[in-house]
Amino acid sequence: MHLALLALLAFAQNFWETKPVRQWSDEQLLDMLTESPWAQTTTLREGSPLPVYLATAKPVRDAEGEWMRRYTAKLQQKKIPLGSDNSKLEYEAFLKENEGKVVVLGIRNPDLKALAQAEESKSMEEESFLKVGRKKIKMTGHFPPGESDPVLRLVFPRPPETVKEITFELYLPGVTGPYRAVTFRLKDLVFEGKTEM
């Protein structure tokens, strides 16, 4: 009876709580970046999926790192040259310098043509907010997608952990009806006993 209960409890735990990231399947890595407490998928024009996630949360950073490690290994096996830009290195240096001070929202598959348009990029910068209670906090910067990091990353000041939820009100270039809202409840963002966002 006790063994059955323990087995049931182990089965009920999430994969990110029971296994190190290197043991996650490709499907589990993708789930962390699309449908986990730290990620949601909205739609781009014509119904294409648009994953949005808290890129500064530790389980997401771990998943991105492992995804990139596997992707790089596959390219090297096929003797395909890797991207030569420094976008990923610049982003990692920024995170290290601003650890605990910012929250970064990652957006996979952004519309690159729309992002390249100055007017669209400016609208994104001026009309994207982090909403904490009734307060709206402007985005402080962004990292455009690059060859070595195909993710648009929007940077906001880190909100206090005393709030119940955070909502990102976004203007996303190239998206039909470009306004999107993404809400995360802090009680769901616990990883290894800490709130991760």
N, C-alpha and C positions, 0 to 999 in steps of 0.2 A: 504494500500500500504506500509506504513512504517513498520507495523508489519510483513508483508511478507518479506520485505528486511532484517529486524532484524533476523527473523527466518532462512533465507537463510545464513546470515553471521554466525550465531551460528552453523548451520549445517556444514559450511565449515571449522570451526576451528578444530584443532586436539584434540583428547581426553585428551592429557597431558596438554593442555592449558585450558580446561574447567572443569575438574573434579579432585579432590584430588585422590592420588594413591589408597587409600582404596576402592574407588568406581569404579576402573577399573575392567573390566571383566578379566577372565583368558586369554581370547584371546587377549585382549589389552595389558596385561602384556607381553605375548609372543611376540606380535608385537613390543613392545618397545625393546626387546632383540634380535630381528631378522631382522626386516624391518622398521626401523625408521631412522631419520637423523643421529642417533648415532650408528646404527647397520646395518650390511649387512650379507647376508648368501652366503657363497661360498660352494664348494662341497669337501667332503672327498673322499677317494677311493670308488669305486663302487657307486658313485653318492649320498652318504649320505650327508645330509646338515651339514654345519659347520658354526654356527653363530659366528660372530666376532663383538665385540662392544666396545665402549669407556666406560670402567667400572668406570672411575672417574667422568663422567658427572652426574650431580645431578638427572635428570630424570631416568637414568639407575640405579644409586645407590638406588633410591626410588623403582624402579620396582624390583630389586633384593631383597631388604629388604621385600617387600610385598610378593613376590613369596615364599621366605623362611618362612615367617610368616604363610602363608596358608599351605605350605608343612608340616611344623612342627605340625600345628594343626591337619592335616589329620593323621599324624603318631601317634600322641597322642590319637586321637579318636580310632584308630585301635590297640592301646597299643603296637606299634612297637617301640623298643628302638632307640634313636637318635644316630648319629655318635658321637664318643668320642674324635676325634682328635681336635686340636686347630687351624687348618688352617684358618678358617674364622676369629677367634679372632685375630690371628697374622696379617692377612691382614688388618683388621679394625684398629688395633693399628698403623700399618705402614702408612695407609692413614691419620690418625689423625696427626701423627708426620710430614708428608710431604705434608700437604694440600697446594695446589696451586703450588707445586714444580714439580710434576710428572703428567704424563698421563699414565693410565694403559689400555692396550688392553686386554679384556677378550675373551677367546676362549672356547666355550662350546663343549662338546663331543670330547675332544682330544683323540688321540690313546694312552692309558695308557701304553701298552706294549712297544711301540716305545719310549715314553718319558722316560721309565725306562732304556733304553739302553744309556750308558754313551756317546758313539760316537754321537748318534742322538741328545741327549740333548746338547752336546757341539756345534754341528753344529747349533742348534737353537740359542744358546747364541752368537755365532760368526757371524752368517749370517742373523740376524734380525735387521733391521734398521728403524728409523723414518726419512723420507726424508722431509726436509723443504726447498723448492726451490731446489738449487743444492747441498745443504749440507746434508750429511748422518750422523745421530746421532745413535751411538750404544745403544743397549738395556743395561740398568744398572743392571737388575736383573729380577727374576721372582718368582712367587709363584706357585708351582705345585698344581694340583688338589688334594683335600683330601676328606675324607668321609663327612665332614661338609661343604665343598665348592668344588663342582665338576667342577670348572672352572680353566683353565690354565690362569694365569695372567702375562702378559709381561709388565715390567716397563721401561718407557723412561722419560728423562727430559721433562718437559712441554715446548712446543714451544711458541714463542711470538704470541699474538693474532693479530699481524699486517699482518701475512701471509694469503694468500687466501685459501690455502688448505694444508692438511698434508696427507702424504702417508706412510703407513707402508709396508715395503718390508720384508716379513717373510719367514723363513724356518720352516715348520711345520712337525715335526716327524710323520711318518706313513702315510703321505698324498702322493698319487701317484703324481709325479711331485711336490715335496714338496714346491716349491716356489710359494708364493701368494703375490699379492699387493692389498691393501685395501686403498682407498682414501676417505677422508672426507673433504667437503667444509665448511669452518668456518662460512660462512653466513647462512648455514642451521642449525648450532648448537646453535641457540639462544633459551633459555628457561627463562621465567620470566625476559626478558630484558637483560640477560647476556649470553655471549658465554660460553657454557658448553662443556668441553672436558676431 
